[in-house]
Amino acid sequence: MIVDRLQNLKKYTGLNRNLDRAIDEISRLDVEGIPTEEVRIDGERVYFKCELLRTRDEEEALFEAHRKYIDVHICLGGRERIKGASIHNLSSVAAYDEGKDVEWLNGSCEWDVTLKEGEFMICFEEDAHKPLLDHGEQAEFKKMIVKAEV
């Protein structure tokens, strides 16, 4: 898991070819003008979606983990709390769904991060995460989620 400011995103190239492609494309975007639709950068290998979302109470959330994609969570407005843990320290509550690239897990949180506007988090395959969490009350925020094939 990596957390940093968007202005530092290019520092994280060299970890994965598809992640490099995503970082290059994101670095060229005008974040104010990002469309609220899915945008394919390289077919199924690299794509993103920008959405206006609402935070939720942690009671409603399970950890999610992905095997096919690295997630890059980018906060474009407001703030979002994301909790996480290593998949090795959690218990599966539903079998991995290959079509949706998600496994749902439960267990104890190992890290708790608040992303504010202009910040990002990269979650790799071993980084289970609970996104969209609130800070005591629900609020809207704008987020881009980038998927880069492992």
PADREN-780225 format. One line per 4 residues: for each residue x, y, z of N, C-alpha, C, O. Coordinates in steps of 0.02 Angstrom, whole numbers, plus 50000, padded with zeros to 5 digits. Example, Ala and Ser with C-alpha at 12.3 -4.5 7.8 and 13.67 -1.06 7.14 Angstrom:
2
50660,49716,50390,50615,49775,50390,50660,49835,50390,50712,49834,50423 | 50642,49888,50354,50684,49947,50357,50645,50002,50394,50670,50057,50402
//
This chain:
150
50042,49942,50000,50000,50000,50000,50045,50062,50000,50094,50065,50037 | 50027,50110,49958,50064,50173,49954,50013,50229,49960,49960,50227,49929 | 50028,50279,50001,49987,50339,50008,50031,50399,49997,50086,50404,50026 | 50008,50446,49956,50048,50506,49942,50005,50559,49909,49945,50549,49899
50035,50616,49894,50002,50670,49859,50006,50657,49784,50054,50628,49759 | 49955,50678,49748,49950,50667,49676,50011,50696,49639,50033,50667,49590 | 50038,50751,49663,50096,50782,49631,50157,50736,49633,50205,50747,49595 | 50158,50686,49676,50214,50639,49681,50202,50573,49646,50244,50528,49650
50148,50567,49611,50128,50502,49581,50183,50473,49536,50194,50412,49537 | 50216,50515,49497,50266,50489,49450,50325,50455,49484,50362,50417,49453 | 50334,50467,49549,50389,50435,49587,50379,50359,49591,50426,50323,49606 | 50318,50336,49578,50302,50265,49588,50301,50225,49523,50270,50172,49520
50334,50250,49472,50341,50212,49410,50394,50158,49421,50436,50164,49465 | 50391,50106,49379,50440,50053,49383,50417,49993,49424,50453,49943,49429 | 50358,49997,49455,50332,49941,49495,50294,49890,49454,50293,49830,49470 | 50261,49914,49401,50219,49871,49359,50207,49908,49293,50193,49968,49293
50213,49873,49237,50206,49904,49171,50139,49938,49162,50135,49994,49136 | 50086,49905,49183,50019,49934,49175,50007,49992,49223,49973,50041,49206 | 50036,49987,49282,50032,50043,49330,50069,50103,49301,50047,50160,49308 | 50127,50091,49270,50164,50145,49238,50121,50180,49185,50121,50241,49180
50086,50140,49146,50042,50168,49094,49987,50211,49125,49973,50266,49100 | 49958,50188,49180,49906,50226,49214,49934,50291,49243,49904,50344,49235 | 49992,50287,49275,50024,50346,49304,50039,50398,49251,50028,50457,49261 | 50065,50376,49194,50080,50421,49139,50017,50457,49115,50017,50518,49105
49963,50420,49107,49900,50450,49083,49870,50497,49135,49848,50552,49118 | 49869,50477,49197,49840,50518,49251,49879,50583,49258,49850,50636,49269 | 49945,50579,49250,49988,50638,49257,49973,50691,49205,49987,50750,49215 | 49945,50670,49148,49929,50716,49094,49859,50744,49098,49842,50790,49061
49817,50717,49142,49747,50738,49146,49738,50804,49183,49775,50820,49229 | 49689,50841,49161,49666,50900,49198,49613,50873,49246,49557,50858,49225 | 49630,50866,49311,49585,50835,49358,49518,50870,49364,49468,50840,49384 | 49516,50935,49348,49452,50971,49351,49405,50948,49296,49344,50950,49304
49432,50926,49239,49390,50908,49182,49382,50834,49170,49362,50813,49116 | 49396,50793,49220,49390,50721,49212,49317,50702,49205,49276,50721,49247 | 49300,50664,49154,49229,50644,49144,49206,50594,49197,49246,50554,49221 | 49143,50597,49215,49115,50548,49263,49089,50488,49225,49029,50473,49225
49134,50455,49193,49119,50394,49155,49181,50350,49154,49235,50372,49175 | 49174,50289,49131,49231,50245,49127,49272,50263,49066,49245,50273,49011 | 49338,50268,49075,49383,50285,49020,49434,50229,49014,49470,50213,49062 | 49438,50199,48954,49486,50146,48941,49551,50176,48915,49551,50210,48864
49605,50163,48949,49671,50187,48928,49704,50134,48884,49734,50149,48833 | 49698,50071,48905,49726,50015,48868,49680,49955,48876,49698,49905,48907 | 49621,49960,48847,49572,49906,48850,49557,49883,48920,49541,49924,48963 | 49562,49818,48932,49550,49789,48998,49610,49795,49044,49604,49784,49105
49668,49813,49016,49729,49816,49057,49732,49877,49102,49755,49872,49159 | 49710,49935,49076,49714,49997,49115,49652,50039,49100,49639,50056,49042 | 49615,50056,49152,49557,50100,49143,49541,50135,49209,49566,50117,49262 | 49499,50186,49204,49479,50222,49264,49407,50245,49259,49378,50248,49204
49380,50262,49316,49313,50289,49320,49313,50343,49374,49341,50334,49428 | 49283,50399,49359,49277,50454,49406,49204,50458,49427,49159,50456,49384 | 49191,50464,49493,49122,50464,49518,49114,50512,49576,49162,50526,49613 | 49054,50537,49584,49034,50573,49644,49002,50520,49688,48951,50490,49669
49030,50508,49747,49008,50454,49791,48988,50480,49859,48999,50539,49875 | 48959,50437,49899,48939,50454,49967,48974,50405,50014,48975,50345,50002 | 49003,50432,50067,49035,50388,50116,48983,50347,50153,48923,50361,50150 | 49006,50295,50187,48962,50250,50223,48992,50234,50291,49052,50245,50303
48950,50208,50334,48972,50187,50400,49012,50122,50393,48996,50080,50351 | 49063,50114,50433,49106,50055,50429,49067,49990,50442,49086,49937,50416 | 49013,49994,50481,48973,49934,50496,48947,49901,50432,48935,49841,50432 | 48938,49940,50379,48911,49915,50316,48964,49883,50272,48947,49855,50219
49028,49886,50291,49082,49868,50245,49120,49805,50265,49129,49790,50324 | 49141,49769,50214,49189,49714,50220,49253,49736,50185,49253,49784,50146 | 49307,49701,50199,49368,49712,50162,49359,49682,50092,49327,49631,50084 | 49387,49715,50042,49389,49688,49975,49461,49681,49953,49504,49720,49972
49474,49629,49913,49541,49619,49886,49534,49598,49813,49485,49566,49794 | 49585,49615,49774,49583,49601,49702,49645,49561,49683,49699,49572,49711 | 49638,49517,49636,49694,49478,49612,49718,49498,49543,49777,49492,49527 | 49672,49523,49502,49687,49539,49433,49712,49611,49424,49751,49626,49379
49688,49656,49469,49703,49727,49461,49734,49758,49524,49718,49739,49580 | 49778,49806,49512,49802,49852,49563,49752,49909,49563,49732,49933,49510 | 49730,49932,49622,49685,49989,49627,49725,50052,49644,49769,50050,49687 | 49708,50106,49611,49734,50172,49630,49673,50213,49648,49632,50229,49604
49666,50231,49711,49611,50272,49736,49636,50345,49737,49685,50360,49771 | 49602,50389,49702,49622,50460,49699,49564,50503,49723,49509,50500,49694 | 49576,50542,49774,49524,50587,49800,49528,50653,49761,49580,50687,49763 | 49474,50671,49728,49472,50732,49688,49433,50788,49721,49435,50845,49698
49398,50772,49775,49361,50823,49812,49330,50792,49874,49307,50735,49872 | 49330,50829,49929,49305,50803,49992,49358,50759,50025,49418,50772,50018 | 49336,50708,50060,49383,50662,50092,49350,50594,50099,49289,50587,50103 | 49393,50543,50101,49371,50473,50107,49417,50437,50155,49478,50445,50152
49388,50399,50198,49427,50358,50244,49429,50287,50216,49378,50261,50193 | 49488,50257,50217,49498,50189,50193,49536,50151,50246,49589,50172,50268 | 49508,50095,50267,49542,50051,50315,49568,49990,50276,49541,49973,50223 | 49620,49958,50302,49647,49901,50267,49686,49854,50310,49699,49867,50369
49705,49799,50278,49744,49748,50312,49773,49701,50258,49749,49700,50202 | 49824,49664,50277,49851,49614,50232,49800,49557,50224,49768,49537,50273 | 49793,49533,50164,49746,49477,50152,49766,49416,50193,49724,49374,50209 | 49830,49411,50210,49855,49353,50248,49831,49353,50320,49836,49302,50354
49805,49409,50344,49782,49414,50413,49706,49419,50418,49679,49436,50471 | 49671,49405,50364,49598,49409,50362,49568,49342,50344,49602,49297,50320 | 49502,49336,50355,49466,49275,50337,49418,49290,50280,49383,49340,50280 | 49417,49245,50232,49372,49253,50174,49300,49240,50196,49286,49192,50232
49254,49283,50174,49183,49272,50189,49145,49253,50126,49087,49232,50130 | 49176,49261,50069,49146,49240,50005,49203,49222,49958,49255,49256,49956 | 49194,49169,49920,49246,49146,49874,49263,49200,49824,49220,49242,49807 | 49324,49200,49801,49347,49248,49751,49302,49244,49689,49291,49189,49663
49277,49301,49666,49236,49305,49605,49282,49330,49549,49297,49390,49545 | 49303,49284,49506,49349,49301,49452,49320,49353,49404,49356,49397,49381 | 49256,49348,49389,49224,49394,49343,49223,49466,49368,49231,49513,49329 | 49215,49474,49434,49214,49542,49464,49281,49559,49496,49290,49615,49520
49328,49512,49495,49394,49521,49525,49388,49547,49597,49417,49598,49614 | 49351,49511,49638,49345,49532,49707,49337,49472,49753,49302,49423,49737 | 49369,49476,49810,49359,49429,49865,49340,49471,49925,49372,49522,49939 | 49288,49451,49961,49265,49487,50021,49294,49453,50082,49291,49392,50089
49322,49494,50128,49356,49468,50186,49334,49505,50249,49306,49559,50246 | 49349,49473,50306,49332,49503,50370,49391,49494,50417,49431,49448,50409 | 49397,49539,50466,49451,49534,50515,49468,49602,50542,49430,49650,50534 | 49525,49606,50573,49547,49668,50606,49584,49714,50558,49622,49693,50515
49571,49777,50568,49604,49830,50529,49677,49837,50551,49692,49834,50610 | 49722,49846,50502,49792,49858,50517,49814,49929,50501,49864,49953,50527 | 49777,49963,50458,49792,50033,50443,49728,50071,50427,49679,50042,50404 | 49730,50135,50440,49672,50179,50434,49697,50245,50404,49736,50281,50436
49674,50260,50344,49699,50318,50307,49641,50362,50287,49588,50337,50267 | 49649,50427,50292,49601,50474,50264,49632,50507,50204,49684,50541,50209 | 49601,50497,50146,49624,50530,50085,49586,50596,50079,49524,50597,50083 | 49623,50649,50068,49594,50715,50056,49606,50734,49983,49646,50702,49948
49573,50786,49961,49581,50808,49892,49654,50813,49873,49695,50843,49908 | 49671,50782,49815,49740,50784,49791,49785,50729,49818,49845,50730,49807 | 49755,50681,49854,49795,50624,49880,49772,50559,49848,49716,50553,49823 | 49817,50510,49848,49801,50445,49818,49827,50389,49862,49869,50398,49905
49799,50330,49848,49822,50268,49880,49826,50214,49827,49780,50206,49787 | 49881,50178,49826,49888,50121,49781,49882,50058,49823,49918,50048,49872 | 49835,50015,49805,49824,49951,49839,49844,49894,49793,49816,49887,49738 | 49892,49854,49815,49914,49796,49776,49873,49735,49796,49828,49740,49838
49888,49678,49766,49847,49618,49775,49842,49596,49848,49791,49568,49868 | 49893,49608,49887,49892,49585,49957,49861,49637,50004,49854,49625,50064 | 49841,49694,49977,49813,49748,50017,49736,49747,50015,49706,49778,49971 | 49706,49713,50063,49633,49715,50068,49614,49783,50096,49649,49811,50137
49557,49809,50072,49539,49877,50092,49464,49885,50098,49425,49851,50064 | 49444,49931,50142,49374,49951,50152,49370,50025,50131,49384,50069,50172 | 49351,50038,50069,49347,50108,50047,49279,50139,50065,49235,50106,50091 | 49272,50203,50051,49209,50241,50056,49186,50252,50128,49127,50265,50140
49231,50247,50176,49210,50254,50246,49204,50328,50267,49240,50371,50241 | 49158,50340,50313,49146,50409,50336,49185,50425,50399,49222,50383,50425 | 49177,50485,50422,49209,50509,50483,49156,50526,50535,49159,50579,50567 | 49108,50483,50543,49055,50494,50592,48989,50516,50561,48936,50506,50591
48992,50545,50502,48931,50561,50466,48944,50557,50391,49000,50570,50368 | 48893,50537,50354,48901,50528,50282,48912,50595,50247,48886,50647,50268 | 48952,50593,50195,48967,50653,50156,48982,50632,50084,49003,50576,50071 | 48971,50678,50037,48988,50665,49968,49061,50682,49955,49089,50727,49988
49091,50647,49909,49159,50662,49887,49168,50638,49816,49130,50596,49792 | 49218,50666,49782,49232,50647,49713,49295,50604,49712,49345,50621,49744 | 49291,50549,49676,49345,50500,49676,49357,50472,49607,49310,50464,49567 | 49420,50458,49593,49438,50421,49533,49467,50355,49557,49509,50354,49601
49443,50301,49528,49473,50235,49542,49504,50210,49478,49471,50205,49426 | 49568,50194,49481,49606,50171,49424,49620,50097,49433,49638,50075,49487 | 49611,50059,49380,49625,49988,49381,49683,49974,49332,49679,49991,49273 | 49736,49944,49359,49795,49926,49318,49807,49851,49327,49818,49828,49383
49805,49815,49273,49812,49743,49276,49881,49724,49305,49932,49754,49289 | 49880,49674,49349,49941,49651,49383,49990,49622,49331,50044,49600,49349
//
